Amino acid sequence: MDEDLEGVAGASPSCGSFGSVNLGSGTYSTFNVVNGASYTFSTCGSSFDTQITGYDPSVVSVFYNDDNGPDCAGTNASVTWTSTFTGTLSVMVNRYSCQGYDFTGTSALLKYRQNSPTITPISGTVCIGQSVALSADQSGGTWSGTGVSGSTFTPASAGNFTITYTLGQCAPTTVVTVT
């Protein structure tokens, strides 16, 4: 990534729904990311053939896609990526075949979101005093709720318990019934 390029300040991508930023010729956007969280970046709907590259704070490429990514077919790029660091991610959009950053007179619409973690369902009956390991498909988050310590749920009474897994901007919940 050319350090002379202009940056467009992004944000912390919201959970589950796309935000967007228009990138002009010679620009990139920055995003706050959390280690272990999954993110999607897309140029679906752009009027020209695009490539997407993500850079960590050391300006090392951490992802790249040109055409037919997970969110759009054809010549627009999209990528789903799991962060290996907490910090600032820079995302650059180029024309196909690295024809430079010049797409003067138009802009690329870069869509972004944090993908919501999925909590692994607890199978079977949970009894009072029984310890159950909690897990999700994305690592690095924090578990909370009555009876939760670390990533273990140990209920002290019967009833319905809401357990929350917070990772970045996402906080999915599950309800566990204890008998």
N, C-alpha and C positions, 0 to 999 in steps of 0.2 A: 504494500500500500504506500503510495506516494505521500510523504508527510506534508507536502505543500498543498494538498487538497483541502477543500473547505468541509468542515463537519457540520452536520445538522443534529442538534441535541435531541435524543430520543427520550424515552422514559423507561420505567419498569413496565414491561409488557403486561397487560391485564390478563386475568385468568380466563381462558376459554373463548374469548371473543376477540376478533381482530381489531387492532388499531392500525393506523396507516400514516405514512409520511411520503410526500412527494420529493423525490431526489432529482435534481437537475444535473447537468453535465459537470463532472469534476467534484461531486460531493459524496459523502458517506453519512451514515447515521449511527449514533451510539446508543446503547441500551444497557441498563443495569441488569445483570443476570446473577443467578444463585447457583452454586455448585450442586449438581445432582438434578436440577430441574430441566424439563424438556421444553423446547421452544420451536415454533414454526415461523419461517420467514418465506415470503412469497412475492413474486411479481406477476401473478396471474392477472390477466387483463391488460398488461402493458402493450403498447402499440408496436413494439419491436422485439427482436430476439434478445433475451437477457441472460446474464450470468449473475450468480450471487456468491460472494465470498465473505466469510466471517473471520475476524482477526481478534486474538486475545490482547491483553494489555501490553504484551511484549512484541506486538505486531507480527505474530506467527499465525499463519492460516490455520483455522480450526474446522472449517467446513467450506465446501464448494459445491455448486450445482449449475449445470447448463442443460436445460430442457428436461421435460418429462419428470419433474420431481413428484413427490407424494400428493401435492395439492392441485397441480394443473398439468395437463398434457400439452404437447406441442412445443413451441419455441420459448415459452416463458419458464422461468426457473422457480423452483421451490425446494425447501429443505426443512427437515425436522432434525433437530440437534439437541443433544443432552450436554449441558455445561459441565466442564471439569474444573471450573474455578468460580469464585464469587468476585465480581468486579465489573469492569466496563468492556463490553463487546462492541467492536466497530463492524458495521456491515456495509459493504461496497456493492453497487450494482454496475455492471459493465455491459456493453454491447457484446454480442456473440463474437467468439474467436479473439477475445481480448483486443478489439479494435480501438481500445482506449476508452476514455471516460467521456468522449465527446458525443453527446446526443442533444446538441444545441437546438433550441426551438421546441423541444418536447421534454417530458419528464417521465420518470419511472415511478410507478406507485408501488412502494414497498409496504406490504402488509406484515404485521407481526402479532404474535400472541404467545403467552405461556400456556402450555398444555396442562390441563388439570391432572394431577396424580389420581390413580385408581387405587382405592383401599382394597386389599385382599379380603374377601368375606371370611368371617369366622364360621367354620363348619361345625355342625353338631350342637349339642346342648352345652351351655356354660353354666356351671354350678357356683354357688357361693364359695369363695375362697380359692377357686381354681385359677391358676395363672395361665394366661393365653398370650402367646407372642403376636405382636401386631406387625403387619408389613404392608407395603405399597409398591407400585411398579416404578416409582422414582425415589431415589435415596436422598438423604440429607435434610429431611424435614423434621419437625418436632411434633410429637404426639401429646394430646392433652385431653382431659376429661376426668370425671370422678372415677377413682380406682386405677388410673394410669400412672405408671412410674417408668420413665424412659420409654422403651418400646414394649412394655408388658402391661396387660390389663388384668387386675386381680380384684374382682368385686367383693365387697364386704356384706352386701345385702342383695335380696332379689329385686327385680324391676327392670326397667328399660334404661339403658345408659347410652348417652351420645358421646362418641369419640371423634375427635377432630385431628386431622393431619395437616399441619401448616408448612407449606414450602413456597417461598417467594410470595407471590400475590394470590396463591391458591390455598384454600382451606376446606377441602371436602370433608364430609362427616359420614359416619355410619352409626346405626343404632344397634346395640347388642342387648338381647333379652337374657336375663339371668334368672334361673329358677332355683 
